[in-house]
Amino acid sequence: VKTKSLNVTATGTAFNVNSYDSDKTSTVMLERGKLDISSGEESVSLTAGNLLSLNEVSGSMSVKEIDPYISSSWRDGILIFIDTPITDVFKRLGQIYNVNFVIRDSSIASHLYRATFDGDSLNDILDIMAVTSSISFHKSISSDGMKTIEVFSKNTI
């Protein structure tokens, strides 16, 4: 697998590469097997349960241990967020459901979110989030068909 900054060589593996042009970080999560990854002059080998993060700006790579199920459960229609910054939750939901989230209250950005969604629709997820946290949503569709969901603190409405 090749992205704009990474070359990933698989050797009997199950893994996930997350690299979007709009992101400042690319990640590779290894569920099982071994991966050899290079970026520029730097290279690293991953073993099962490793997550590599590449800072697209500085080019630095870091590796940490993770629970591979949490990172790969989306393939089974399960989204797991454990003390995840809410900005990352919205980023992930936007990627999965092809929608743009806009946070309209900066105090929301510091919130951590914990939930598991198993096969839920985006509307169901938003309903659950509205009930379990102090946020609300306003949905719109632009003339070019792009869906946007604005996120507000319930305290400011």
Salt bridges, closest charged atoms under 4 A:
ASP23 OD2 - LYS91 NZ 3.33
GLU31 OE1 - ARG75 NH2 2.19
ASP83 OD2 - ARG114 NH2 2.86
GLU150 OE2 - ARG104 NE 2.75
GLU150 OE1 - HIS138 ND1 3.19
